Amino acid sequence: MKRRENKIVVRRLIQSYLSSVISITLVLLLVGIGGVLAVNAKSVSDYFKENIRLSVIFEQNTTEVQARQIMNLLKGKPYVKELKFISKEQGAQEMKSVLGDDFMDVFDLNPIPLSIDMYVRSDYVESDSLSKIKSEILLNPGIKEVVFQESLIETISGNIEQIGIILIVFIVLLLFISFVLINNTVRLNVFSKRFNIHTMKLVGAKKSFIRKPFLIQGIYQGLISGIISASLLCFLLFLLERDFQQIYQMLDINLIMAVCAGVVVTGILLCLISTYLVVNRLLSLPQDELYY
């Protein structure tokens, strides 16, 4: 009979511990996802900015040799990330894909001029900077115009700023909610042992002695939950790499590893702080309130 009761007690303790670990793990996983989004916000922003195309269009009488010479000059500019030379034949093929194969039938000669697709570095993707770049490029002989979508750039810049603000607010709220949830989880776990704590107080145990095993348990609980949540986060990123490789390439692996380490540390700190606060409250709790 006594052995059966002991098994029931052990089972309940294991279930309580596992439920606490699972709850904390899920909360830390949300924190980790928010952290990955936050630390890679600039990388994602740079990716979209650096994929905005500027078309450098040459005069009809500009030869391919002249166009390539200008292209070589542009390669040395600090704002240039990538250049792609578009020949008349390539331009005609692109127009055919848009307007149809019979597009060229009405022309005796290929009317598509030589052009260069230019992608600039993210630091220069602002309306003012691009206007200066446009004016500088137009000084080169043989260039007819430089075309880019100003409205698109303004839209991207404005949306990125708004997303950044929303993301900061989201992370702050998430950390606050995480602390509250973890604190409640730890409080329920420790509160179930309030009579043990009271018994230790009655036999004259010091507060530090009573507090120590709970703090150690809190550290282990936070460590285990942090490791599990970091592993789940890595698994989600693996799925992202497998199914959405283009999105995955925007992310910085070093920053992701830092977030995973941060999740583990956060789990330990939150559990440690919550356990310390709850145990201190129970140590100062009068005997009459132990039953409520």
C-alpha positions as CSV (number, residue, x, y, z in Angstrom):
1,M,0.0,0.0,0.0
2,K,2.8,2.4,1.0
3,R,4.7,1.5,-2.2
4,R,1.6,2.3,-4.3
5,E,1.2,5.7,-2.6
6,N,4.9,6.5,-3.3
7,K,4.4,5.6,-6.9
8,I,1.4,7.9,-7.1
9,V,3.3,10.8,-5.5
10,V,6.3,10.3,-7.9
11,R,4.0,10.1,-10.9
12,R,2.3,13.4,-9.8
13,L,5.7,15.1,-9.3
14,I,6.9,14.0,-12.7
15,Q,3.7,15.1,-14.4
16,S,3.9,18.5,-12.6
17,Y,7.5,18.9,-13.6
18,L,6.9,17.9,-17.2
19,S,3.9,20.2,-17.5
20,S,6.0,23.1,-16.2
21,V,8.8,22.3,-18.6
22,I,6.4,22.1,-21.6
23,S,4.7,25.4,-20.7
24,I,8.0,27.2,-20.3
25,T,9.4,25.6,-23.5
26,L,6.4,26.9,-25.6
27,V,6.8,30.4,-24.1
28,L,10.5,30.4,-24.8
29,L,9.9,29.2,-28.4
30,L,7.7,32.2,-29.0
31,V,10.4,34.4,-27.6
32,G,13.0,32.8,-29.8
33,I,10.8,33.3,-33.0
34,G,10.4,36.9,-32.0
35,G,14.1,37.2,-31.4
36,V,15.0,35.7,-34.8
37,L,12.6,38.2,-36.5
38,A,14.1,41.1,-34.5
39,V,17.8,40.4,-35.1
40,N,17.3,39.7,-38.8
41,A,15.0,42.7,-39.5
42,K,17.8,44.7,-41.0
43,S,18.9,41.7,-43.2
44,V,15.4,41.3,-44.5
45,S,15.1,45.0,-45.1
46,D,18.5,45.0,-47.0
47,Y,17.4,42.0,-49.1
48,F,14.3,43.8,-50.4
49,K,16.1,47.1,-50.9
50,E,19.0,45.5,-52.8
51,N,16.5,43.7,-55.1
52,I,15.1,47.0,-56.4
53,R,16.3,47.4,-60.1
54,L,17.5,50.6,-61.7
55,S,17.5,50.4,-65.5
56,V,20.3,52.3,-67.2
57,I,19.1,52.8,-70.8
58,F,21.5,53.8,-73.6
59,E,20.9,55.8,-76.8
60,Q,20.0,53.8,-79.9
61,N,23.4,54.7,-81.6
62,T,25.5,53.5,-78.6
63,T,27.5,50.5,-79.5
64,E,27.9,47.4,-77.2
65,V,31.6,48.2,-76.7
66,Q,30.8,51.7,-75.5
67,A,28.0,50.4,-73.2
68,R,30.4,47.8,-71.7
69,Q,33.0,50.5,-71.1
70,I,30.5,52.5,-69.1
71,M,29.4,49.4,-67.3
72,N,33.1,48.8,-66.2
73,L,33.2,52.4,-64.9
74,L,30.1,51.9,-62.9
75,K,31.4,48.7,-61.3
76,G,33.9,50.8,-59.3
77,K,31.2,53.0,-57.7
78,P,30.7,52.4,-54.0
79,Y,26.9,52.3,-54.4
80,V,26.9,49.5,-56.9
81,K,26.1,46.0,-55.7
82,E,25.5,44.2,-59.0
83,L,25.3,45.0,-62.7
84,K,23.7,43.0,-65.5
85,F,24.3,43.9,-69.1
86,I,21.2,43.5,-71.3
87,S,21.9,43.2,-75.0
88,K,19.3,44.2,-77.7
89,E,18.5,40.5,-78.3
90,Q,17.9,39.9,-74.5
91,G,15.8,43.0,-74.3
92,A,13.7,41.9,-77.3
93,Q,13.1,38.5,-75.7
94,E,11.9,40.1,-72.5
95,M,9.5,42.3,-74.5
96,K,8.2,39.3,-76.4
97,S,7.5,37.6,-73.1
98,V,5.4,40.6,-72.0
99,L,3.8,41.7,-75.3
100,G,3.8,38.5,-77.3
101,D,5.9,36.8,-80.0
102,D,4.5,39.0,-82.8
103,F,5.8,42.2,-81.1
104,M,8.8,42.4,-83.4
105,D,6.9,41.9,-86.7
106,V,6.0,45.5,-87.0
107,F,9.7,46.7,-86.9
108,D,12.3,46.3,-89.6
109,L,15.1,46.7,-87.0
110,N,15.3,45.8,-83.3
111,P,14.1,48.9,-81.5
112,I,15.2,47.8,-78.1
113,P,18.2,49.8,-76.8
114,L,21.1,48.4,-74.9
115,S,20.6,48.7,-71.1
116,I,22.1,47.7,-67.8
117,D,20.2,46.4,-64.8
118,M,21.8,48.0,-61.8
119,Y,21.2,46.9,-58.1
120,V,22.5,49.3,-55.5
121,R,23.6,48.7,-51.9
122,S,20.9,49.0,-49.3
123,D,22.5,52.1,-47.7
124,Y,21.8,54.1,-50.9
125,V,18.2,52.9,-51.4
126,E,16.6,56.2,-50.5
127,S,14.8,58.7,-52.9
128,D,17.4,61.4,-52.3
129,S,20.4,59.1,-52.7
130,L,19.0,57.5,-55.9
131,S,18.2,60.9,-57.4
132,K,21.9,61.8,-56.9
133,I,23.0,58.5,-58.4
134,K,20.8,59.0,-61.4
135,S,22.2,62.5,-62.0
136,E,25.7,61.2,-61.8
137,I,25.1,58.3,-64.2
138,L,23.4,60.6,-66.7
139,L,26.7,62.6,-67.0
140,N,28.2,59.6,-69.0
141,P,27.9,60.0,-72.8
142,G,25.5,57.7,-74.6
143,I,23.1,57.2,-71.6
144,K,19.5,58.2,-72.4
145,E,17.9,57.8,-69.0
146,V,17.9,56.0,-65.7
147,V,14.6,54.5,-64.7
148,F,13.5,53.3,-61.2
149,Q,10.2,53.2,-59.3
150,E,10.3,56.0,-56.8
151,S,6.9,55.1,-55.4
152,L,8.0,51.6,-54.7
153,I,11.1,52.8,-52.8
154,E,9.0,55.2,-50.7
155,T,6.5,52.4,-50.0
156,I,9.2,49.9,-48.9
157,S,11.0,52.5,-46.8
158,G,7.8,53.5,-45.0
159,N,6.6,50.0,-44.4
160,I,10.0,48.8,-43.1
161,E,10.0,51.6,-40.5
162,Q,6.4,50.7,-39.4
163,I,7.3,47.0,-39.3
164,G,10.3,47.8,-37.1
165,I,8.2,49.8,-34.6
166,I,5.6,47.1,-34.5
167,L,8.3,44.4,-34.0
168,I,9.9,46.3,-31.1
169,V,6.5,46.6,-29.4
170,F,5.8,42.9,-30.1
171,I,9.1,41.8,-28.5
172,V,8.6,43.9,-25.4
173,L,5.1,42.6,-24.9
174,L,6.2,39.1,-25.6
175,L,9.0,39.3,-23.0
176,F,6.5,40.7,-20.4
177,I,3.9,38.0,-21.1
178,S,6.7,35.4,-21.0
179,F,7.8,36.5,-17.6
180,V,4.2,36.5,-16.3
181,L,3.4,33.0,-17.7
182,I,6.7,31.5,-16.5
183,N,6.3,33.2,-13.1
184,N,2.8,31.7,-12.8
185,T,4.0,28.2,-13.9
186,V,6.9,28.3,-11.3
187,R,4.6,29.7,-8.6
188,L,2.1,26.8,-9.0
189,N,5.0,24.3,-9.0
190,V,6.6,25.8,-5.9
191,F,3.3,26.6,-4.1
192,S,2.5,22.9,-4.1
193,K,5.5,22.4,-1.8
194,R,4.5,25.2,0.7
195,F,3.9,22.7,3.5
196,N,7.4,21.3,3.1
197,I,8.8,24.8,3.2
198,H,6.8,25.5,6.4
199,T,8.0,22.3,8.0
200,M,11.7,23.2,7.3
201,K,11.1,26.6,8.8
202,L,9.7,25.0,12.0
203,V,12.8,22.9,12.5
204,G,15.0,26.0,12.2
205,A,16.3,25.8,8.7
206,K,17.8,29.0,7.4
207,K,16.1,30.8,4.4
208,S,19.2,30.3,2.3
209,F,19.1,26.6,3.0
210,I,15.4,26.3,2.1
211,R,15.8,28.4,-1.0
212,K,18.8,26.6,-2.4
213,P,17.2,23.4,-3.7
214,F,14.4,25.3,-5.3
215,L,16.8,27.7,-7.1
216,I,18.8,24.7,-8.4
217,Q,15.6,23.1,-9.6
218,G,14.6,26.4,-11.3
219,I,18.0,26.6,-13.0
220,Y,17.6,23.0,-14.3
221,Q,14.0,23.7,-15.4
222,G,15.0,26.8,-17.3
223,L,18.0,25.0,-18.8
224,I,16.0,22.0,-20.0
225,S,13.2,24.2,-21.3
226,G,15.7,26.6,-23.0
227,I,17.5,23.7,-24.8
228,I,14.3,22.1,-26.0
229,S,12.9,25.4,-27.3
230,A,16.2,26.2,-29.0
231,S,16.2,22.8,-30.6
232,L,12.6,23.3,-31.8
233,L,13.6,26.7,-33.2
234,C,16.5,25.2,-35.1
235,F,14.1,22.5,-36.4
236,L,11.7,25.2,-37.6
237,L,14.5,27.0,-39.4
238,F,15.5,23.7,-41.0
239,L,12.0,23.4,-42.4
240,L,12.3,27.0,-43.6
241,E,15.6,26.3,-45.4
242,R,14.1,23.2,-47.0
243,D,10.8,24.7,-48.2
244,F,11.5,28.4,-48.5
245,Q,15.2,28.7,-49.3
246,Q,15.0,32.2,-50.6
247,I,13.6,33.5,-47.3
248,Y,16.1,31.5,-45.4
249,Q,19.0,33.1,-47.3
250,M,17.9,36.5,-45.8
251,L,18.7,35.3,-42.3
252,D,22.1,35.6,-40.6
253,I,23.2,32.2,-39.2
254,N,25.5,33.8,-36.5
255,L,22.6,36.0,-35.2
256,I,20.4,32.9,-35.2
257,M,22.9,31.0,-33.0
258,A,23.1,34.0,-30.7
259,V,19.3,34.0,-30.4
260,C,19.3,30.2,-29.6
261,A,21.9,30.9,-26.9
262,G,19.9,33.8,-25.7
263,V,16.8,31.6,-25.4
264,V,18.6,29.2,-23.1
265,V,20.0,32.0,-20.9
266,T,16.6,33.7,-20.8
267,G,14.9,30.5,-19.7
268,I,17.4,30.1,-16.9
269,L,17.2,33.7,-15.7
270,L,13.4,33.8,-15.9
271,C,13.0,30.5,-14.0
272,L,15.7,31.6,-11.4
273,I,14.1,35.0,-10.8
274,S,10.6,33.6,-10.6
275,T,11.6,30.8,-8.2
276,Y,13.5,33.3,-6.0
277,L,10.5,35.6,-5.8
278,V,8.0,32.8,-5.1
279,V,10.1,31.1,-2.5
280,N,10.7,34.4,-0.7
281,R,7.0,35.1,-0.6
282,L,6.3,31.6,0.8
283,L,9.0,32.0,3.4
284,S,7.3,35.2,4.7
285,L,3.8,33.7,4.5
286,P,2.0,33.3,7.8
287,Q,0.9,29.8,8.8
288,D,-2.8,30.7,8.6
289,E,-2.5,31.6,4.9
290,L,-0.9,28.3,3.8
291,Y,-4.3,26.8,3.3
292,Y,-5.6,29.5,0.9
